[in-house]
Amino acid sequence: DFPEIILYSMASSGLDASGVCDEETLKEDLIKGLYYLNKCKIDIIIITCNSVYQYFDWLQKQSKAPIYNPIYATSYELGKVIKGIVCSKSSKENGVYNGLFPTDWTRHFRTGHG
């Protein structure tokens, strides 16, 4: 059997190429998304934007369904073999990976045009 999957693609003006640029707007958008997904009576939520995981504890308190944290899972499964992480500026500055990987494994690359 294949599980039923609901894909909710959320755009937010609270994010840009560097990661989180407007925390208030992003949190409002995330609340709307969590509300929608919980209304669908889902079993688990997976958020694919690592920059958002700086709010993981806050997000989990807003949701009836558990939120799977792929950063924790990756650190557990690959922590001994992984050699580096490419991440957004806000993920690095807000310590999304702190305590999970050595700090010298994270590197932000400037993105954008010009």
Number of C-alpha atoms within 10 A of each C-alpha: 3 4 5 7 8 10 9 11 9 9 10 15 12 17 18 14 12 17 18 22 14 13 14 11 14 18 17 12 17 19 14 13 16 20 14 13 20 18 11 10 10 15 12 13 19 11 15 13 12 19 22 20 20 18 14 17 10 11 17 15 11 15 17 17 17 16 18 15 15 15 16 14 12 13 16 12 11 12 15 9 8 12 12 14 15 12 19 22 19 21 24 20 12 14 15 20 22 13 9 15 22 12 14 9 12 20 15 15 11 11 11 8 4 3
